């Protein structure tokens, strides 16, 4: 039920389920590039290191993801991911869901991220509602071509905000003090 180091099942084309995976990982859990994996149900409840599930082409939601990730949560380039509901409540560093072309909403994202939150290249995203309230490093929402509003933008971003030029005039008053990179 508990693994003292890393658990790797990446690039496993025959893996269809995480049911039966360890409940706790002291290191990194890596199930990236598993083309037949359809769900994160059965994933560990707690991962002290990174949780990596990028390029899992059949995952549509984060239901079943760990409740807590000590370092980074990587779920980028999942072409059918539509929802962040089920995402960890606590992530120690970065949360990356960039280039998830069908992601419709940030609802379900952790409330606070100590590192970077990156949802860039999510072309179906129309709003930032559901984004973390506090981001300890940078927030990246560049190349979200359907984004029409910055409503939901974090209230606090420690380092920088990365946005497209077209969104600069839509910044809420509180965000005008952020270091902005375009």
LINZI-V968463 format. One record per pair of residues at least 24 apart in sequence whose C-alpha atoms are under 6 Angstrom apart, sorted by the first residue. I is the first residue (numbers start at 1). J is the second residue. Records with the same first field share a line. If there is no record, write none. Layout:
I = J + J
This chain:
18 = 42 + 43
40 = 64 + 65
54 = 78
62 = 86 + 87
84 = 108 + 109
106 = 130 + 131
120 = 144
128 = 152 + 153
